């Protein structure tokens, strides 16, 4: 594992990959939690905005033809989304056949609506992010290619209006139109693109002032917990932003700062860092697979214990299940990279025999 990670990090910013590893662990942990306790509310208040903002750090910054840019985004984002939507609906169809509840016309309609992002009705819910990120990146391309500042100001005004509408009418969470999530994600992506020049500076400042950074970290963690309790249930996937849209935005930025500070500090811990890096550089695979792993673990455990009760009330059991899920995914990642890398736009890794 460590050798594979070392090859990758030479051309990457290490603490950013550590941040992705922490972020994707929090995503999995949040999806294991059944009840909306203070931990779930705190994590969900910022974990998806964090990934949009982090993606913005590496937004396009050079001239590239739209055809080439579109092809790259299709290979790395839209293709895995399509593949896993198809897999999801094959499983849904098999289950419907088994229970004899097949409504073919409705099934086909929902399938194409999910593929288009208009109405997302798949069991593997977390993959909504991949589609929304694709939409965000395409919009950003045209922003970058035209008068950047004017378009950004216009979009931010538009986003503010949309958020106010969300706040007033409370968008139906069952609508689940992925373009609405994209509108929200675009705000954080644009902010991330403006933060790009400060990537290295941030790391240097935190490393040079570790004690102060640790104190700030504790204050920010306390702020997240407190604000999350005030704001309540947040689910960006369902366009639910809690009681106050302003607190959702504030928590998103505070949560991102917390992960960044932790990631820089962890980057000095060799062995622990290598584990987090492994999941960070493979975060998209974790996103694609973790929901299936959670369901598999819960199904097995339900034969022996009351998982619904334990996953609702026992924080130690929830944490243990999350660790088991991450171990399963760590086994699946090399297999995925070895045999199915094309799904996420990567080249197939050669085995040792093939290299010789």
Order of alpha helices (4+ residues) and beta strands (2+ residues): alpha-alpha-alpha-alpha-alpha-alpha-alpha-alpha-alpha-alpha-alpha-alpha-beta-beta-alpha-alpha-alpha-alpha-alpha-alpha
